[in-house]
Amino acid sequence: MSPHTPRAPRALIAEDEPILAAALAHALQRLWPELDIVATCPNGVEALRQGLALQPDILFLDIKMPGKTGLEAAEELAEQWPDGVPFPHIVFVTAYDEYALAAFEHAAADYVLKPVNDARLGKTVERLQQRLRDSAGGNGNATATASPTPATAPAATAASTAESASDGNMARLLSQLQAMLPPAPRLQMIRAAVGNSVRMIALADVVYFEALDKYINVVCQDSEALIRTSLKELLPQLDPQQFWQIHRGTIVNASAIATAVRDEAGKLSLTLRQHPAQLRVSPLYAHLFRQM
């Protein structure tokens, strides 16, 4: 390949229904012959593994899949994605109705409605092609030259800004999509088993929640307790104004945060009021701590 020959864009499809996966692949081949479909994954776990290994330019993710949903796969990909590598453009494959699809408008992702419709998919392809052209002009994503020259300082700053905006958009998108699920009742009290007794913990006393395998560690100012649930189940029951998810495995009480500090490598962490722990912030949630 010539140093100035544009690279063909690469896509990964994650869909647990083989017939629908094949239909989407065939439709993409008709509408976008240059697109290289590098993998078709039957579940979210495989989509996460293959996505990190292959680093495609585009991800087509079914929202409902075994192992991990498309939302969970997208979130974990965003947290584990290598620094300096442009994050893929995401298209969610969904069976939701037109009213629920309002969550996708103005978001950092597109959607394809099941069953695949060429007219709708064609519009998605046009948007993806434009986004790839925009990316190629700013940070060397697909359709850029195979051997890009080193970025100048202003270009690097622009790429970093674009990456931060993308992370913020992805976090907002995930929040919007979670809002499409039936609302869970708000928790008023945490009930944690301690030996033969049940300890009642007021939410105001919780500094942060930390995922530990099949449990959550409830961390208070001077004590800790384990509850048998997952952050995925707990999060919808918490007030989002008071409790912020800052990492796939951490939810923090916003009133307990003292400072947000960025180290020399650009990694963000939190210091807490009246607690010695330092909590790492995923790039996906770094937008929560931008200066006002």
Beta strands, then each sheet from edge to edge (+ up, - down):
strand 1: 10-14
strand 2: 36-41
strand 3: 58-62
strand 4: 89-94
strand 5: 109-113
strand 6: 189-194
strand 7: 197-202
strand 8: 206-212
strand 9: 215-220
strand 10: 224-227
strand 11: 243-247
strand 12: 250-253
strand 13: 257-262
strand 14: 268-272
strand 15: 275-281
sheet 1: 2+ 1+ 3+ 4+ 5+
sheet 2: 6+ 7-
sheet 3: 10+ 9- 8+ 12- 11+
sheet 4: 13+ 14- 15+
end
